[in-house]
Amino acid sequence: MKIEAGDFVVFHYVGRFENGEVFDTSYEDIARENDIYVEEREYGPLGVNIGVGEIIQGLDEALIGMEIGERKTVTVPPEKAYGMPNPELVIDVPISEFTQLGMEPVEGMYVMTDSGIAKIAKIEGETVSLDFNHPLAGKTLIFEVEIVDIQKGGEEESGGEGDA
């Protein structure tokens, strides 16, 4: 049974950068081995609906045609992952926005703002540059996937197309 758009698919994965560094995984042991383990996270296979944008486009497309038990390594370019960094998503704010809150901004630190999460990209004098781009923007991602289960789309539904 091959995966098609509309199916619900359960799969394990390991996400790596081109240099081999693991940035995410559904396996707890691999997360621990690579120092990316998150205590609050529940590790295990990921379940997604295929073809509806629940996961990045390149991975979504790569799962189509796979079968239960099949393993595959998929290389996803930035255009089919988190896109290229957008310079318009880097905003300069006065350092006083932090100091008034009793915060000391540090380059590389992530902060929650009214507009979402941003990375402090640069601090120059009295100005802090906040980068609202996704942390994986501009990166080619390599995923090792293993299909655990497939539930065909529409199997439980009764009636055909056109029913109101």
Secondary structure, 3 states (H helix, E strand, C coil): CCCCCCCEEEEEEEEEECCCCEEEECCHHHHHHCCCCCCCCCCCCEEEECCCCCCCHHHHHHHCCCCCCCEEEEEECHHHCCCCCCHHHEEEEECHHHHCCCCCCCCCCEEEECCEEEEEEEEECCEEEEECCCCCCCCCEEEEEEEEEEECCCCCCCCCCCCC
